[in-house]
Amino acid sequence: MKRTMKSLSLRHKIIVMFLVLCIFLIGAGIYWYRMTTLTIQDNTMKLSRQIINQMNSRVDAYFMEIVNLTLPMTARNVSAQFLDKSSGGPYERLLYAKPVNQMIYNVMVGRPEIYGISVVSQDQVSTSSYSNLFAQERFSKISNKLDQPGKFVITGVENYNNIRLLTMAVKFFSPGTQHWGILIVDLKLDKISSIAKDVTLGDTGFIWIADTEGRYLYYPDSHKWSERIPEPFWKRLQSSGEGGGIEYSRGKKMIVTYGKSELTNLAFFSETPLAEVNNDLVKLRNTTILIGVTALMLGMMVAISVSFSLSRSILLLQRLMKRVEIGNLDVHAPDNKKGEIGYLYRSFNAMVNEIKNLIRTISALQVKEKELEIKQLDSRMQALQYQINPHFLYNTLEIVNSYAIIENIPVISRVVQSLARIFRYSVENHAKTIPLSEELAHIKDYLDIQMERFENLRVEILMDVNQSAKMMAVPMMLQPLMENAFRHGYQNHKLEPGSLVIQGHRLGDFFIIDVEDNGRGMAPELKDYYNRLFQDSGGEDRVEDARLGLWNVHSRIRLFFGHGCGLHILSSDASGTIIRITLPFYSIRDGSEALVHDHDC
């Protein structure tokens, strides 16, 4: 074989090489087409799953909004009085139903998607915003589906006056008694249907929704509403909460993906015709084959006609490239050549000139990279500090505080006032550094709320007030450490929070703050692991989500005060955990900050 190739002329060698290349390209094209088809199908399924997950999240958020809006109704005194006393007679029913109806009206104001709300007692005495009889008729069917008091359940789809309603209900008890009832919320399906209707997959793909009983809750063809979904889909949904594959639907091969909401138990399906996905790919394949064959034939003809001149030009270019390889950038190919060789020579000259330009611009690029690093640090700092903007909560908290004062509940008033100050501190404090006294005031508000929650919690803050007013600190520095103590020191080990101590003092050119709890600590190897991360300036990519709050605090302290500052876990065992914060000792004089020491923290 080698002798045969050597005996062939350059022209014949080029023909043989082109034939081999054609065979290889045909095989590679077939493989490329099959792999591309599978990749496109896989990407289509991934994209469909992402769309389904986004829809799932939107629907879950919508239902949680309805739950948060209506669930407090079950804790109101008027609801308890209705359950306890409305069964006495028509007068009592009318008397105690009136405030319940007013409460229902207040909840439904501005929510047109809520068709109606009903409250039905265990004696099947009801009051409703639209039909008491309709609520009573559904009492037994709905109450049998409510196992856990205080938890909303979607009970199914109802038809009322030719309007399809999605019904959700919750069982609740009157405090201190055995009287119970159910709160029924009927939602128009327009909101959920619009979420699915707005989503399109390609030209003819679509999304549809199934309810908890395996019936169409929404389908582009409205005639299928309330019909049972295909049995293969239902079986797959029962065996797996999400998945997908190639299915036959409506006589076509369809790419079907599905996912089930853990909150609402509603199932979301996407269907995309397989032919539609592959249509452009088939056209691309045919076009590619045509272009490839044409290019090969033309290339063969051109290669044969210029084989001799090409070899001489390539040898010249090879000599010039060797000189470039050894560092001589003053070489220059002839400019008088025409055609492909002339273009190749000009490209070579342009390449050499571009190399020269790149070498000259390296220093400028290095300066720009430094500037970019500084901008990235600023952007990262802003991302860490501007994470929430809950201005709309202030008015709500003021309303809750007013009600607490009117109802003479000082505990709620204090908690709401502390919570309002916490939100205001986290939103309005945009300074890079603040006096430590402001951070301590913030953490006191946070711990006041926790002490209302945990009766046995004892808090000590041992720090000189005057000194803390002169110290500079990072905003939101202590709260993540408190949250870490509650979650990992107490709650994860099912322990009642007992003691939290915050003490600070000056140590040379630094100011030390120790945060101590008496919860269950972490394993020694885990403590050593996090201390190594705190010492390593590039350990952000390796930190676990569970300790992201500690890393956030540590990173911000280092951004402002240098790599010598930050967090360090002094001890962590069965008796508790001590985390140390190291800050530079700043003093504030005449409205300016003065650093006591003159070296990096």
C-alpha positions in Angstrom: 0.0 0.0 0.0 2.8 2.4 0.9 4.7 1.6 -2.3 1.5 2.2 -4.4 1.0 5.6 -2.8 4.6 6.6 -3.3 4.4 5.7 -6.9 1.4 7.8 -7.6 1.7 11.4 -8.8 0.7 14.3 -6.7 -2.5 14.7 -8.7 -3.5 11.1 -8.1 -2.5 11.3 -4.5 -4.8 14.3 -4.1 -7.7 12.4 -5.8 -7.2 9.4 -3.5 -7.1 11.7 -0.5 -10.3 13.4 -1.6 -12.1 10.1 -2.0 -11.0 9.0 1.5 -12.0 12.3 2.8 -15.5 12.0 1.1 -16.0 8.6 2.7 -15.0 9.9 6.1 -17.2 13.0 5.8 -20.2 10.9 4.8 -19.7 8.7 7.9 -19.1 11.6 10.1 -22.2 13.4 8.7 -24.4 10.4 9.5 -23.0 10.2 13.0 -23.3 14.0 13.4 -27.0 13.9 12.3 -27.9 11.1 14.7 -26.0 12.6 17.6 -27.4 16.1 16.9 -30.9 14.7 16.7 -30.5 13.1 20.1 -28.9 16.2 21.5 -31.7 18.5 20.2 -34.3 16.1 21.7 -32.5 16.0 25.0 -32.1 19.8 25.0 -35.8 20.2 24.1 -36.7 18.0 27.1 -34.4 19.9 29.4 -35.9 23.2 28.2 -39.4 21.9 28.7 -38.6 20.7 32.2 -37.2 24.1 33.0 -40.4 25.7 31.7 -42.5 23.3 33.6 -40.5 24.0 36.8 -41.0 27.7 36.3 -44.7 27.2 35.8 -44.8 25.0 38.8 -43.0 27.7 40.9 -45.4 30.4 39.6 -48.5 28.3 40.5 -47.1 27.4 43.9 -46.3 31.0 44.6 -49.9 31.9 43.6 -51.4 29.3 45.9 -49.1 30.3 48.8 -50.3 33.8 48.2 -54.0 32.7 48.5 -53.1 30.5 51.6 -51.3 33.4 53.3 -54.3 35.7 52.5 -57.1 33.3 53.7 -55.5 31.1 56.4 -55.5 33.9 59.1 -59.3 33.9 58.8 -59.4 30.6 60.7 -57.6 32.2 63.7 -60.0 35.2 64.0 -62.4 35.3 67.0 -65.4 35.8 64.7 -64.7 32.4 63.0 -64.4 30.7 66.4 -67.7 32.3 67.6 -69.4 31.1 64.4 -68.3 27.5 65.0 -69.4 27.6 68.7 -72.7 29.4 68.6 -74.2 29.5 65.1 -76.0 26.2 65.4 -78.3 27.6 68.1 -81.0 28.9 65.7 -81.7 31.3 62.8 -81.1 34.3 65.0 -77.7 33.1 66.3 -76.7 32.0 62.8 -77.5 35.5 61.4 -75.9 37.2 64.3 -72.6 35.4 64.1 -72.5 35.0 60.3 -72.6 38.8 59.8 -69.0 39.5 61.1 -67.7 36.4 59.2 -69.2 37.7 56.0 -67.6 41.1 56.6 -64.3 39.4 57.1 -64.8 37.4 53.9 -65.6 40.6 52.0 -62.4 42.3 53.3 -60.3 39.4 52.1 -61.9 39.3 48.6 -61.6 43.0 48.0 -59.2 43.5 45.0 -59.0 39.7 44.3 -61.2 39.1 41.4 -59.8 35.6 40.8 -61.4 34.5 44.1 -64.9 33.5 43.1 -66.1 32.9 46.7 -65.2 32.0 50.3 -67.4 29.9 52.6 -67.2 28.8 56.2 -69.1 25.6 57.2 -69.3 24.3 60.8 -69.3 20.7 61.7 -73.1 20.9 62.1 -73.2 22.0 58.4 -74.2 25.5 59.2 -72.6 27.7 56.6 -72.1 31.3 55.6 -70.8 32.1 52.2 -70.0 35.0 49.9 -72.2 33.6 47.2 -74.2 30.4 48.1 -74.7 28.8 51.5 -76.5 25.9 49.9 -73.7 25.1 47.6 -71.2 25.1 50.5 -73.4 22.8 52.6 -73.8 20.3 49.7 -70.1 19.9 49.4 -69.3 19.7 53.1 -69.1 15.9 53.4 -67.1 15.4 50.2 -64.6 18.1 51.1 -64.2 17.4 54.8 -63.4 13.7 54.1 -60.3 14.9 52.1 -59.0 17.1 55.0 -56.9 15.0 57.3 -54.6 17.6 58.9 -56.1 20.7 60.5 -54.5 24.0 59.4 -53.3 22.7 56.1 -54.9 23.7 52.8 -55.8 21.0 50.4 -56.9 21.3 46.7 -60.1 19.1 46.7 -61.0 19.3 43.1 -62.8 21.2 40.3 -66.4 22.2 40.8 -69.0 23.6 38.4 -71.2 26.4 39.6 -73.5 28.2 37.2 -71.4 26.9 34.3 -68.3 28.4 35.9 -65.4 26.0 36.5 -64.0 26.6 40.0 -60.8 25.1 41.6 -61.7 24.4 45.2 -59.2 24.5 48.1 -60.2 24.0 51.7 -58.7 23.8 55.2 -60.0 22.3 58.4 -59.8 24.3 61.6 -60.9 24.1 65.3 -62.3 26.7 67.7 -59.6 27.3 70.4 -60.3 25.6 73.6 -63.3 23.5 72.2 -63.9 20.5 70.1 -66.0 22.5 67.6 -64.6 22.5 64.1 -65.4 23.5 60.6 -63.9 24.0 57.2 -62.9 27.1 55.2 -63.6 26.7 51.5 -62.0 29.0 48.9 -63.3 28.7 45.3 -60.9 30.1 42.7 -61.6 30.9 39.1 -59.4 28.8 36.8 -58.7 31.9 34.6 -55.5 32.7 36.6 -54.0 29.2 36.3 -55.2 28.8 32.7 -53.5 32.1 31.7 -50.2 30.9 33.1 -50.3 27.8 30.9 -51.9 29.5 27.9 -49.1 32.1 27.7 -46.4 29.4 27.2 -45.7 28.2 23.7 -43.2 25.5 22.7 -42.2 26.0 19.1 -45.0 26.4 16.5 -47.5 23.8 17.8 -46.2 22.7 21.2 -48.2 23.5 24.3 -48.5 23.0 28.1 -51.4 21.4 29.9 -52.3 20.8 33.5 -53.9 17.7 35.3 -55.5 17.8 38.7 -55.0 15.4 41.6 -57.6 13.0 40.3 -56.0 12.6 36.9 -58.3 14.9 34.9 -57.5 17.7 32.6 -57.5 20.9 34.6 -56.4 22.9 31.6 -55.9 21.8 28.0 -55.8 24.0 24.8 -58.8 22.1 23.5 -61.5 23.1 26.1 -63.7 20.1 25.2 -61.2 17.9 27.1 -61.5 19.8 30.3 -62.5 17.4 33.2 -61.8 14.4 31.0 -59.3 11.8 32.3 -55.8 12.1 31.0 -54.3 9.2 28.9 -53.7 6.2 31.1 -49.9 5.9 30.3 -49.4 9.5 31.4 -51.3 8.8 34.7 -49.3 5.7 35.4 -46.0 7.4 34.8 -47.1 10.3 37.0 -48.0 7.9 39.8 -44.6 6.1 39.6 -42.4 9.2 39.3 -43.0 12.9 40.2 -41.2 14.1 37.0 -39.8 12.7 33.8 -40.3 12.6 30.1 -39.7 10.8 26.8 -41.0 10.1 23.3 -44.8 9.3 23.4 -47.5 8.8 20.8 -50.2 11.4 21.3 -52.9 12.4 18.9 -51.4 10.0 16.3 -48.0 11.8 16.4 -44.6 11.2 18.0 -44.4 13.8 20.7 -41.6 14.9 23.1 -43.5 14.8 26.4 -42.1 16.1 29.7 -44.0 16.3 33.0 -43.6 17.4 36.6 -45.7 17.3 39.7 -45.9 20.0 42.4 -45.3 18.8 45.9 -47.3 21.8 47.3 -50.5 21.5 45.2 -50.2 18.0 43.7 -51.1 19.4 40.3 -49.2 17.9 37.4 -47.8 19.9 34.5 -47.2 18.4 31.0 -45.5 19.7 27.9 -46.0 18.3 24.4 -43.8 19.2 21.4 -44.1 17.4 18.1 -40.9 15.4 17.3 -41.2 16.2 13.6 -41.3 19.9 14.4 -38.1 19.7 16.4 -36.2 17.7 13.7 -37.6 19.6 10.7 -34.9 22.3 10.6 -32.3 19.7 11.3 -33.3 17.7 8.2 -33.1 20.8 6.1 -29.7 21.6 7.5 -28.5 18.1 6.8 -29.6 18.2 3.2 -28.1 21.6 2.7 -24.9 20.5 4.4 -24.6 17.4 2.1 -25.2 19.5 -1.0 -22.7 22.1 0.0 -20.1 19.5 1.1 -20.3 17.5 -2.2 -20.1 20.7 -4.3 -17.1 22.0 -2.3 -15.3 18.6 -2.5 -15.7 18.4 -6.3 -14.6 22.0 -6.8 -11.7 21.5 -4.3 -10.5 18.5 -6.2 -10.5 20.3 -9.5 -8.7 23.3 -8.1 -6.2 21.2 -6.2 -5.2 19.3 -9.3 -4.8 22.4 -11.4 -2.7 24.3 -8.9 -0.8 21.4 -7.3 2.6 22.3 -8.7 2.4 26.0 -8.0 0.9 25.3 -4.6 3.8 23.2 -3.5 6.4 25.9 -4.3 4.3 28.6 -2.5 3.8 26.4 0.5 7.5 25.7 0.8 8.2 29.4 0.8 5.6 30.0 3.4 7.0 27.2 5.5 10.4 28.9 5.6 8.9 32.2 6.6 6.9 30.5 9.4 10.0 28.8 10.8 11.6 32.2 11.1 8.6 33.5 13.0 8.8 30.5 15.3 12.3 31.4 16.4 11.1 35.0 17.2 11.9 36.9 14.0 8.7 39.0 13.4 10.3 41.2 10.6 9.6 38.6 7.9 7.3 39.6 5.0 5.7 37.4 2.3 5.5 38.7 -1.3 2.6 41.0 -2.0 2.5 40.5 -5.8 0.8 37.1 -5.7 -2.8 36.8 -6.8 -5.6 34.3 -6.0 -5.6 31.9 -3.1 -1.8 32.0 -2.7 -1.8 35.8 -2.6 -4.6 35.7 0.0 -2.6 33.2 2.0 0.4 35.5 1.9 -1.6 38.5 2.9 -3.2 36.6 5.7 0.3 35.5 6.9 1.4 39.1 6.8 -1.7 40.2 8.7 -1.1 37.5 11.3 2.5 38.6 11.9 1.3 42.2 12.3 -1.5 41.1 14.6 1.1 39.3 16.8 3.1 42.5 17.0 -0.1 44.4 18.0 -1.0 41.9 20.6 2.4 42.0 22.2 2.2 45.8 22.4 -1.2 45.7 24.0 -0.5 43.1 26.7 0.6 45.8 29.2 -2.5 47.8 28.5 -4.7 44.7 29.0 -3.1 44.0 32.3 -4.0 47.4 33.6 -7.5 46.9 32.4 -7.7 43.6 34.2 -6.7 45.3 37.5 -9.4 47.9 37.0 -11.9 45.1 36.2 -11.0 43.3 39.4 -11.7 46.5 41.4 -15.1 46.9 39.7 -15.9 43.2 40.4 -15.2 43.8 44.0 -17.6 46.8 44.1 -20.3 44.8 42.2 -19.9 41.9 44.6 -20.2 44.2 47.6 -23.4 45.8 46.2 -24.8 42.3 45.5 -24.1 41.3 49.1 -25.7 44.5 50.6 -28.7 45.2 48.3 -30.4 41.8 48.5 -33.8 42.9 49.7 -35.9 46.0 49.3 -39.1 45.3 51.4 -40.4 48.9 51.6 -43.9 47.7 51.2 -43.6 45.9 54.5 -43.3 49.1 56.6 -46.9 50.1 56.2 -48.0 46.6 56.9 -45.9 46.4 60.1 -47.3 49.8 61.2 -50.9 48.5 60.7 -50.1 45.4 62.8 -48.5 47.5 65.5 -51.6 49.8 65.6 -53.9 46.8 66.0 -51.6 45.4 68.7 -51.8 48.7 70.6 -55.6 48.9 70.2 -56.0 45.3 71.4 -53.7 46.0 74.3 -51.1 43.3 73.3 -47.8 44.9 74.1 -45.8 41.8 73.2 -46.9 42.0 69.6 -46.3 45.7 69.5 -42.7 45.3 70.8 -42.0 42.5 68.3 -43.4 44.4 65.4 -41.5 47.5 66.3 -38.3 45.5 66.6 -39.0 43.8 63.2 -39.6 47.2 61.6 -36.3 48.5 62.9 -34.6 45.4 61.6 -36.0 45.9 58.1 -35.2 49.6 58.1 -31.6 48.8 59.2 -31.1 46.2 56.5 -32.6 48.4 53.7 -31.5 51.9 54.5 -28.0 51.2 55.7 -26.0 51.6 52.5 -22.7 52.8 54.1 -19.7 50.6 53.6 -18.9 50.7 57.3 -21.0 51.8 60.3 -20.4 52.4 64.0 -20.4 49.2 66.0 -23.0 50.6 68.3 -25.6 50.6 65.4 -24.8 47.0 64.7 -25.3 46.1 68.4 -28.6 48.0 68.4 -29.7 46.0 65.4 -28.7 42.6 66.9 -30.6 43.5 70.2 -33.8 44.0 68.2 -33.2 40.6 66.5 -32.6 38.9 69.9 -35.6 40.6 71.5 -37.7 38.8 68.9 -36.0 35.5 69.6 -36.5 35.9 73.3 -40.2 36.3 72.8 -40.0 33.1 70.8 -37.9 31.1 73.2 -38.8 31.8 76.9 -35.6 30.2 78.3 -33.2 32.1 76.1 -30.8 34.3 78.0 -28.7 36.9 76.2 -25.6 38.9 77.4 -23.9 41.7 75.6 -20.6 42.5 77.4 -19.1 45.5 75.6 -18.2 49.0 76.6 -20.9 51.3 75.2 -18.6 54.3 74.7 -16.0 52.2 72.9 -18.6 50.5 70.6 -19.8 54.0 69.5 -16.2 54.8 68.3 -15.6 51.5 66.6 -16.3 50.8 62.9 -17.9 47.6 61.8 -19.6 46.0 58.8 -23.4 46.1 58.5 -25.3 42.8 59.1 -22.2 41.3 60.7 -23.7 39.6 63.8 -27.1 38.4 62.7 -25.8 35.6 60.5 -23.8 34.3 63.4 -26.9 34.3 65.6 -28.9 32.5 62.9 -26.1 30.0 62.6 -26.2 29.3 66.4 -30.0 28.9 66.4 -30.0 26.6 63.4 -26.9 24.4 63.8 -26.4 24.7 67.5 -29.9 24.2 68.7 -32.6 23.4 66.1 -30.7 20.7 64.2 -30.1 18.9 67.5 -33.7 19.6 68.8 -32.4 21.6 71.7 -34.1 24.6 73.4 -31.9 27.7 72.9 -30.4 28.5 76.3 -27.6 31.1 76.3 -26.0 33.6 73.8 -23.1 35.8 74.9 -21.6 38.6 72.8 -18.5 40.2 74.3 -15.9 42.5 72.8 -12.6 44.1 73.8 -9.5 45.7 72.4 -6.5 43.5 71.7 -3.5 45.6 70.6 -4.3 47.1 67.2 -7.4 44.9 66.8 -10.9 44.8 68.3 -12.1 41.3 69.2 -15.8 40.2 69.3 -16.5 36.7 70.6 -20.0 35.2 69.9 -20.7 32.2 72.2 -23.6 29.8 72.5 -24.2 26.7 74.6 -25.7 24.5 71.8 -24.3 21.4 70.3 -21.1 22.2 68.4 -19.6 20.8 65.2 -17.1 17.9 64.7 -13.4 18.9 65.1 -12.6 18.1 61.5 -15.5 20.3 60.3 -14.3 23.1 62.5 -10.8 22.8 61.1 -12.1 22.7 57.6 -14.0 26.0 57.9 -11.0 27.6 59.7 -8.9 26.7 56.7 -11.5 28.2 54.4 -11.4 31.4 56.4 -7.6 31.5 56.1 -7.7 30.8 52.3 -8.7 33.9 50.3 -9.8 31.8 47.4 -12.1 29.3 49.2 -15.4 30.8 48.2 -16.1 28.1 45.5 -15.7 25.3 48.1 -17.9 26.7 50.9 -21.1 24.7 51.6 -24.5 26.4 51.3 -25.2 25.5 54.9 -22.5 27.9 56.1 -22.9 30.5 53.4 -23.9 33.1 56.0 -20.6 32.8 57.8 -18.7 33.0 54.6 -20.7 36.1 53.6 -19.7 37.9 56.8 -16.1 36.8 56.6 -15.9 38.0 52.9 -17.3 41.4 53.6 -15.0 42.0 56.6 -12.0 41.1 54.5 -13.2 43.3 51.6 -13.3 46.3 53.9 -10.5 45.7 56.4 -8.0 43.3 54.7 -7.0 39.7 54.9 -5.9 39.7 58.5 -9.5 40.3 59.7 -12.6 38.1 59.5 -13.9 35.0 61.3 -12.3 32.2 63.2 -13.9 29.3 65.1 -12.2 29.2 68.5 -13.9 26.1 69.8 -16.9 24.0 69.0 -17.9 20.9 71.0 -20.8 19.4 73.0 -20.7 22.4 75.4 -21.1 25.1 72.7 -19.4 27.1 70.0 -17.3 30.3 70.2 -16.8 32.3 66.9 -14.4 35.2 67.0 -14.6 38.3 64.8 -11.4 40.3 64.3 -11.7 43.9 63.3 -9.2 46.7 63.1 -9.4 49.2 66.0 -10.9 52.3 64.5 -11.8 55.5 66.3 -14.1 58.2 65.1 -13.0 61.8 65.6 -14.8 64.9 64.3 -16.9 62.9 61.9 -14.0 61.1 60.3 -12.5 57.6 60.7 -8.9 57.3 62.0 -7.1 54.0 62.0 -5.0 53.4 65.1 -2.5 51.1 63.3 -1.0 51.7 59.9 -0.7 48.2 58.5 -3.1 45.7 56.9 -5.7 44.1 59.3 
